[in-house]
Amino acid sequence: MRRTATFGGMPELPDLAILADAIDTSLHGRAFVAGTTPQSLVLRGTQAELAALGGQDLLEVYRRGKFLVFNFGHDRMVFNPMLTGRLGLAGVADKKWPQAAALFTFAAAAADGHSDKGRSLRLPEWPGADAEWLPARDEPIELRYRDATRMGKIYLMPVGVERVVAGWDEQGPDADDPALTIQVWRERIGRYHGELKNLLRNQAFVAGIGNAYSDEILWEARLAPFRKRSSLASDEIDALYEATRDVLDWAIAQLRRLVPPRLEVEQREFLRVHRKGGQSCPRCGTRISEVSAGGFVTSYCRGCQR
């Protein structure tokens, strides 16, 4: 049996992109066998709906905003792990997690890499099915979810059942969506007011950015977090767009290098300003400022962010 892979409940786009790719690579083409929910409060759906997933092949796992979507072709599951959720993969005989909230068993993958219905399945660019830190494809796998506070939710979405996924319909385009061109960005940003950090964290504006990466994007764009959106010149609006794309791409590349095999550990040390209060700005050398408001830490450089 290969090393067990455990994934931290990470709430922002780069973290969830890594998580989606790793789980997709591990579980694509496997048939759902059974599921149990020892902490039933995390489940939005019925036990009959959960049992009905039995025998369905998992076609793909993908990220939308801060959600993970498990597409079985006929039915879906939508995870919102939020701040305290933890997802992991392990062999069915491996030591069980204490206080597990949900357990989902998947069969061994077909040897030819296709589902048993003959559909060819997409694999993400990273990590590759032969990554040594992923569980073996020829053995059954357990997808495990734990949540100390039960903040996160698992939504069952059978065909023909209308179920509201909290926060889903309010999402704007993903911050890394190719369709979010600079022209679309310019049009969208004009609809919003308030401080720049709050704007980036507003999932209705763009989806997937949270507290940490809003700090990184604003540092990259040389814009102060408490500036009003209405104060931005046209070139600053464009700089914010470019910084958003650059930071997200950079972070995903960093996480692909740093995350394996300790996927349960949140990787934040590589960030340049977030939670680096008191350290020197890597660009201008000014001491990084850090303030806390509303339970969120904001880190920025007074020297080069205007």
N, C-alpha and C positions, 0 to 999 in steps of 0.2 A: 504493500500500500504506500502511495506517495505521501508527502507531507500534507497534513490537513491545512486548508486555506481558510482563514477567517478574515472577514471584512468589517472594518469599522463603519458605524453609521455616520456618514459624512454628508453634510447638507448642501454642499455647493457643486456647481457644474463640473469642474475638473475632477473632483473626488468621485462623483457619481458616474462620470464617463468611464473612469478606470474600473469601477465596480461593475457597471453594466457589461463592459467588454469581457472581463474575467468570468462573470457568471454565464454570459452568452456562450463563450468558448467551452465552458465546462458542461453546460446543460443542453445545448442545442441538439435536437434530434432524439432526446431521451423521452420516454413515456412517463407521464405522471402515474405513480402507483397509489399513494395514499397520503393524507394529511391529517394532522391533529393540532389542536390549539389549546394547550394547557392554560394559557391566559386568554380566555375568550374575548376579553374587552378589546384586543387588538384587531379582531376580525370584524369586518363589515360585510356580512353575508350569512348564509345558512350552512349548516353542516351538510344538508342535502346537495347544495350547490358545490361545496367543496368535494364531496364524494363523486359528483358528476364529472370532475376533471379526470377521474381515473381512466387510463388508457389513451388519453389525448397526448400527442407529441408536442413538446415545446419547440416552437419554430424559431423564436428569437427573444432576446431580452434587450430592451433599449431604454434610454433615458429621455424623459420629457420634463424640462424644468428641473425640479427637485424630486421628481417621481421616477420610479423604475417600473417599467411595464413588461409583464410576462405574457407573450402572445402565443396562445395555443392554437391559433387558427380559427377555432370555433368560439372559445371562451378566452377571457383574459383575467389576469390578476394584476392589480396596481398596488405597489408598495410606496408608502411615504414614511421612511424611517425617522425623519425629523432629527432631533438632536441626540436622542438616547437609544435609538434602534441599532442593532448589530446584526448583520447578515453573515453567514458563513457556510462553507461546504465541508462535508466530512463523510467518511465511510459510515455505513449504517451500524457497524460494530464498534466504532470509536467511542471513547468516553463521552457521555452525554453532558451537555451544558447544564449547570444549575439554573433553575428558574427560566427555562426555555419558554418563550411565548408561543412559538409555532414551529412545527416540524413537517417538512414535505419530502417525501421519498420519491426518487426518480430511478428508473431502471437503467441498467448498463446501456451504453450507446451501441447502435448497430455498427458492425465492423466496417461497413463501406462508407460510413460518414453520412448516410442518408437516413431519413425517417423511414418507418416501415411502410409508408404510403408512397415511397419513391420520390419524394420531393427533395430537390437539391437545396441545401441550406447555406445561407450566408455565414461566413466567419469574419469577425472583425480583424483588422490589420494587426492588432496587439491583443493578447500576448502570444497567440499561436497555440494550437492544440497540443503540441509536444512540450510545452513549458513544464519543467520538472516540479515546479511548486504548485501545479494544479493537480487535483485528484485524478486518478487513472480513468480513462474513458471506458474501459472494459469491465468496470465494477459498478454496482449500484451506488448512488450518492444521496445524501441527505442534505437538503437545504434547510439551514437552521436560522431562526430569528429569535432574538431576545431583546427585551426592552425594559429596563429597570423601572421606568416611570409609566410605561404603557402610553407614552405620548404618540408614538407612531401608529400607523394603521395599515391594514392589509384589506384591500377592497376586492371582492369577487365580482366579476363583470360578465355573467353568462349572457349569451345572445338572447335577446328578447326581454331582459330584465333591466329596468331603468333604475340606476343607483347613483346618487350624487357623490362624487369624489371631491371632498372639501378642498377648495383652492384650484381645482383643475380648470374650470371654465374661465376663471379670472386671468389666466396666464396670457402674457403677450408672447411674441416669438422668442424662441431660444436665443440666448445672447450669441451663440456661435452658428446660428442658422444661416446657410449661404443666401437664403432669400432676404435676409436682413441686410440689404445693401446700404451704402452710405446715404443714398437718397431716401430710402425708407426710414433710416435712422433720423435724418433731418426732419422728416415729416412727423415722425412719432414724438420726438423730444419736445417739439413745440406745444404739445398738448398737456405737458406736465409742468408743475411749479415746485417750489421748495428747494431744499438743500441737495447738493449733488450726491452725497452719500445716500441719502434716503431715496433719491431717484434711482440709483443703480440697484438698490435693494428692493425696489418696488417690482414685484413679479408681474404686474399688469403692464409695465413698461417693457422690460425684457425679463425672461425667465432664466433662473439658474444662478444668479449672483447673490451672495450673502455678505456677511460682515467682513470676513477676511479678504475676499477678492475685490470688494469695493475699495478697500484701502489700497490694495496693490494697483488697481486700475487708475485710481486718482493720482497716485504717486507717479506712475508711468506717464500720465497725461500732464503732469505738473500743475494740477488743479487742487485747490484746497477743498476739503470735504464739506465745509460749512458755507461755501459760496452758493448763491441762489442760481438756479438754472437760468433765470431771466437775465443774469449778468453776463452770460457767455457770448462772446463774439463768434461769428461763423467759423473761423479757423479753430477756435477752442472746441466747438461742437464736433468738428471733424477729428480733432486730436483725441477727444474722448472716445469716439468710435474706434479709431485705430488702436488706441491703448487697450480697449476692451478685447478686441480680437487678438492682439499680440500677447497680452497677459494670459488669456485662456489657453492659447496654443502653447505658450511657454510652460505653463503650469502642468498641462497634460503630459508634455514631454518629460518634465522633471519627475512627475509621479510615476510614469512608466518605468523610470530608472530606480526610484527610491522605494516604491511600495513593496514589491516582492522581496522576500517571501512573507514579511510580517505585515500582512494586510489588515490586521486588527489595529495597527498603530496609526493614528492620525498623523499625517505628515504636514507640518507647518513650519519647521525650522528653516526651510529653504526660502521662505518668503522674505522680501527685502525690507518691509516696514511694519507689517502687521504684528502687533505685540512685541515690537522692538523698541519700545519707549526707553529713552535714556541712552541708546546706542547712537553711533554716528550714521548719518544718512550716507548710503553707499554712493550717492551721486555728488553731493556738495559738502558733506562732512558736518553739517549742522546737526545738533542733537535732536533726535526724533521726539516729538511731543506725543503724549498719549492721554486721552481723556475717556471717562466712562459716563455714559448717559443712557438711561433707560435699560440698563443691564448689558449694553454693548460697548466694547472697547473700540475706540477710533484712534488709529496711529497715523501720523503724517509729519511731514517736514515743513517747518515754518520758513526755511531758507529757500526752497526751490518749488514749493507748491503755493500758487497765488490764486 
